[in-house]
């Protein structure tokens, strides 16, 4: 079920099907639902494990997916080693969530 009030439900609601999408959804959930201004890479890595349902995801795969999101601009590096979700990614997620209503 796609209940956006849970991390896995949020990921399903925004159509996350691969690891980079799930990482972006993890950042989106922490930003849009939990209200976090800044998030750490470790928080995103931990949240993506929750979204994936505990399935084994290699550290290498997570690092590569995270790097892809930073390079694409979906996740933006802030001062002090923290990150935040881009406004464009947040807007795209919000549009997908609005379609559910």
Secondary structure, 3 states (H helix, E strand, C coil): CCCCCCHHHHHHHCCCCCHHHHHHHHHHHHHHHCCCCCECHHHHHHHHHHHCCCCCCCHHHHHHHHHHHHHHCCEEECHHHCEEECHHHHHHHHHHHHHHC
